[in-house]
Amino acid sequence: MSRKFSIKNTFSLTGIVLVSLSFIMFIYTISMFTARGNFSKFSVKISEICLVFWFPTLIIGVIIFIIAAVLKNYKNKKSSN
């Protein structure tokens, strides 16, 4: 049984995942800045990368989610006519 491929469902899922990932990245970055102690260089580098990329990830996720909503709305308008 094969599932029907839908670009709007793929965009919706991708947008939700990217927004969720950006929140996780932001929380990890904040927790690493407030933490005290000796951490591995890998953890420090990951927190720096998360700091740089959390906002662009959030913006891209929101844009992709908006595109999915527009596609869904366009299809609903087209089918109602």
Secondary structure as the mmCIF struct_conf table of DSSP 4:
data_model
#
loop_
_struct_conf.conf_type_id
_struct_conf.id
_struct_conf.beg_label_comp_id
_struct_conf.beg_label_asym_id
_struct_conf.beg_label_seq_id
_struct_conf.end_label_comp_id
_struct_conf.end_label_asym_id
_struct_conf.end_label_seq_id
HELX_LH_PP_P HELX_LH_PP_P1 ARG A 3 PHE A 5
HELX_RH_AL_P HELX_RH_AL_P1 ILE A 7 THR A 34
BEND BEND1 GLY A 37 GLY A 37
HELX_RH_AL_P HELX_RH_AL_P2 LYS A 41 SER A 80
#
